Amino acid sequence: VQLQASGGGLVEPGGSLRLSCTASGFSLDYYHISWFRQAPGKEREFVAAIRYSGGGGYYADSVKGRFTISRDNTKNTVYLQMNSLKFDDTAVYYCAAGPVYSTQISSYAYWGQGTQVTVSS
């Protein structure tokens, strides 16, 4: 049972990245998925969540209007499209799967290893 986050990298302010979260060993079909991030010296924080059934996501105020979470259950993958990136978006991004639709870290049983996003000029 494993989640793999990928797609991070170095991008200039105003640029875009798309992160992917792919599951192996289990199906994401019945799990709510969230993205969290952790910047150096800061606590891990909620970014976005999507229900197991899909539909519109729920976002932290800091990313609302810039980030979009989506899922493709046929590919067992959840995406985070990040546009208009800012310096403050620099962090390690983690995806997490759980049975409860929540913004709380403790609600999620499975975690990916994280992918680094660096916004720099």
C-alpha positions as CSV (number, residue, x, y, z in Angstrom):
1,V,0.0,0.0,0.0
2,Q,1.7,3.1,-1.2
3,L,1.0,6.7,-2.3
4,Q,3.5,8.3,-4.6
5,A,3.6,12.1,-5.1
6,S,5.4,13.5,-8.1
7,G,5.6,16.5,-10.3
8,G,7.4,19.0,-8.1
9,G,10.2,21.1,-9.3
10,L,11.7,24.6,-9.6
11,V,9.4,27.3,-11.1
12,E,9.5,31.1,-11.4
13,P,6.8,33.2,-9.6
14,G,3.7,33.2,-11.7
15,G,4.5,29.8,-13.2
16,S,2.5,26.5,-13.0
17,L,3.1,23.0,-11.9
18,R,0.9,19.9,-11.8
19,L,1.4,17.4,-9.0
20,S,0.3,13.8,-9.2
21,C,-0.6,11.4,-6.5
22,T,-0.7,7.8,-7.6
23,A,-1.7,4.8,-5.5
24,S,-0.2,1.3,-5.7
25,G,-1.5,-1.7,-3.9
26,F,-4.9,-0.3,-3.3
27,S,-7.7,1.6,-5.1
28,L,-8.3,5.3,-4.4
29,D,-11.9,4.9,-5.4
30,Y,-13.2,4.9,-1.9
31,Y,-10.8,7.4,-0.3
32,H,-11.0,11.1,0.1
33,I,-7.7,12.7,-0.9
34,S,-6.0,15.8,0.3
35,W,-2.8,17.7,-0.4
36,F,-0.8,19.2,2.4
37,R,2.4,21.1,2.4
38,Q,5.2,21.8,4.8
39,A,7.6,24.7,4.4
40,P,11.0,24.8,6.1
41,G,10.5,25.6,9.8
42,K,6.7,25.5,9.6
43,E,4.1,23.0,10.5
44,R,2.4,20.9,7.8
45,E,-0.7,22.6,6.5
46,F,-3.8,21.7,4.6
47,V,-3.9,22.8,0.9
48,A,-6.8,21.1,-0.9
49,A,-9.2,18.1,-0.6
50,I,-11.4,16.2,-2.9
51,R,-14.1,13.6,-2.1
52,Y,-13.9,10.0,-3.2
53,S,-16.7,10.8,-5.7
54,G,-14.9,13.7,-7.2
55,G,-16.6,17.0,-7.8
56,G,-15.4,20.4,-6.7
57,G,-12.6,20.5,-4.1
58,Y,-12.1,22.4,-0.9
59,Y,-9.2,24.7,-0.6
60,A,-7.2,26.6,1.9
61,D,-7.7,30.4,1.5
62,S,-4.1,30.9,0.6
63,V,-4.5,28.8,-2.6
64,K,-8.1,29.4,-3.5
65,G,-8.5,30.5,-7.1
66,R,-5.0,29.4,-8.0
67,F,-4.9,25.7,-7.3
68,T,-7.3,23.0,-8.6
69,I,-7.6,19.5,-7.2
70,S,-9.0,16.7,-9.4
71,R,-9.0,13.0,-9.7
72,D,-9.1,10.3,-12.3
73,N,-10.1,7.1,-10.6
74,T,-9.5,5.1,-13.8
75,K,-5.8,6.0,-13.4
76,N,-5.9,5.7,-9.6
77,T,-4.4,9.2,-9.5
78,V,-5.2,12.6,-8.0
79,Y,-3.8,15.8,-9.4
80,L,-3.1,19.3,-8.0
81,Q,-2.8,21.9,-10.7
82,M,-1.0,24.9,-9.3
83,N,-1.1,28.2,-11.2
84,S,0.2,31.7,-10.4
85,L,2.7,30.3,-8.0
86,K,4.2,32.5,-5.4
87,F,7.3,32.4,-3.3
88,D,5.2,31.4,-0.3
89,D,4.1,28.2,-2.1
90,T,7.6,26.8,-1.7
91,A,7.2,23.6,0.3
92,V,7.3,19.9,0.3
93,Y,3.8,18.8,-0.9
94,Y,2.3,15.6,0.4
95,C,-0.8,13.7,-0.7
96,A,-2.8,11.7,1.8
97,A,-5.8,9.3,1.6
98,G,-8.4,8.7,4.2
99,P,-11.9,7.6,4.9
100,V,-13.0,11.0,6.3
101,Y,-13.3,14.2,4.2
102,S,-11.3,16.5,6.4
103,T,-8.6,19.2,6.5
104,Q,-7.0,17.6,9.6
105,I,-3.8,15.6,9.3
106,S,-5.0,13.0,11.8
107,S,-7.9,12.0,9.5
108,Y,-5.5,10.6,6.9
109,A,-4.2,7.0,7.1
110,Y,-2.0,6.9,4.0
111,W,0.7,9.4,3.0
112,G,2.9,9.9,0.0
113,Q,6.6,10.6,0.5
114,G,6.3,14.3,-0.6
115,T,7.5,16.2,-3.6
116,Q,9.5,19.5,-3.4
117,V,8.1,22.6,-5.0
118,T,10.4,25.6,-5.1
119,V,9.2,28.9,-6.4
120,S,12.2,31.1,-7.1
121,S,13.4,33.8,-9.6
